């Protein structure tokens, strides 16, 4: 129940941010629906990693088919503007984000988690694994782009989804290897601000959207926001704010809100 409530909070936040700024396709609604979909799966599947691997493989297989079918339905039904159309878009038809794609990535990550928790990302073997995953990602995307299937970002083709899954696993494996190689203390000392931004990802994302909305309204009226100075400035703002906030408070403000449903249900205040 707590995860369902968190998913609804993400959807609400995403809708508010989308209204505040039109140049970004806000991802929070899709992540919220993904959280709701995952809630019963986590209970039913538990830690059976091979079931999660099978779910990931199944979602890779069906996502392009569901995407095309959902888009055809939206075009023929005229429901794109209502809540049914939004749910279908977030679930399968989205131009950039889809629960079907995210579920494939999430299930693959859950399947791989036991290996990371067992310390298999440590040492040369861990670094080699990250390298193999990275090469596999590059091969999948390159192969897709050389074939009729394609592998453009957000395209939802089989090569693109496989490439993204392998890339996300490679990044996770490398980060786990880096923490093991440097030790937690040195990791926090050298890249602590980046870690803090990860701990405040929800807040940082909201700050990014609102900052871009303000920049375009004040300095770039009627223009696109895709400028190097804008990107670097917003990154610096999000990283600096996250670092400064966590020097004073133990958790980000929006992260605290997301924890409220669990606290209410468990009676921990």
Secondary structure, 3 states (H helix, E strand, C coil): CHHHHHHHHHHHHHHHHHHHCCCCCCCHHHHHHHHHHHHHHHHHHCCCHHHHHHHHHHHHHHHHHHHHHHHHHHHHHCCCCCHHHHHHHHHHHCCCCCHHHHHHHHHHHHHHHHHHHCCCCCHHHHHHHHHHHHHHHHHHHHHHHCCCCCCCCCCCCHHHHHHHHHHHHHHHHHHHHHHHHHCHHHHHHHHHHHHHHHHCHHHHHHHHHHHHHHHHHHCCCCCCCCCHHHHHHHHHHHHHHHHHHHHHCCCCHHHHHHHHHHHHHHCCC
